[in-house]
Amino acid sequence: MTAEILEAYGYISRSRQYVGMVGAPAPIAPSAITEYLDRYPSAICREEFDAAVFALDDQFRRHWDEQQEKDKPKTPPKKR
């Protein structure tokens, strides 16, 4: 089950939209999951499938945000 969800997430996330000036990853849309399941049916119930994909996506986006904060240039204090 875990491998199936990870494989599905990898496939679904390829259709991700990016938004804003910095190209932040938008959340995966439920329709992307529906399209995936229409093409590749699963024995996993839809609620569990959605929950797992959304949890992986939340973690991915949280990590992306953390990386953006870490990679921000440090501005030196202004001199008076």
N, C-alpha and C positions, 0 to 999 in steps of 0.2 A: 504494500500500500504506500509506503513512504517513497519508494522509487518512482511509483506511478505519479504521485503528487509532484515530486521534484521535477520530473520530466515534463509534466503538464505545465508547471509554473514557468520553466524555461521556454517552452513553446509560446505560451500565452504572453509572457513579458516582452516578446519580440514585437508585439503590436502596440507597445506602450506609446503614449503621447508624452511629449515634453513641453513644458510651459514656461513663460516668463523670460526675462532677460538672461538669466543664467542657465536656462534649459533644464529646470527642475523636473524630475520624473513625476508625472501625474499618477494618481492611483489607477490600478487596473479596473476597467469597467466590467460590471457583471455581464454585459453583452459579449465581451471577449471570452469569458468562461463558457457562456452558452454556445458560442461559435465553435469553441474547442470541443465541447462535449457532443455537439451535433456531428462533428467529424470523427471524434474518437470517443465513443460511449464508454462509460465506466460503471463498475459494480458499486463504487463508493456512492453513498447517498449524497444528493446535491448539497444539502446543508453542510455536511462535513467537508465536502470538496471545496465549497466556497470559503468556509472558515479557514481551511488550511492554506489555500491560495492567498487569501487576503492577509493572513498572518505572515506569510513569507514576504508578501509585498510590503507590508508595514515595516518589517525588519529591514528590507532592502532600502526603503525610502528613509528610514531613520539613520541607517549607516551612511547614506548619501549626504544627508544633512550634517552629520557629524564630520564627514570628510570636508565638506565645504567650510565649516567653521574652523577646522584644523588648518586648512590650506589658505585661509584668509591672510593677506599680508598684515603683519603687525605694524601699526602706525606708531611712530615715535611720539613721545609727548611733545606738545607744542611749547616752544620757548617764548617767553614774554619779553 
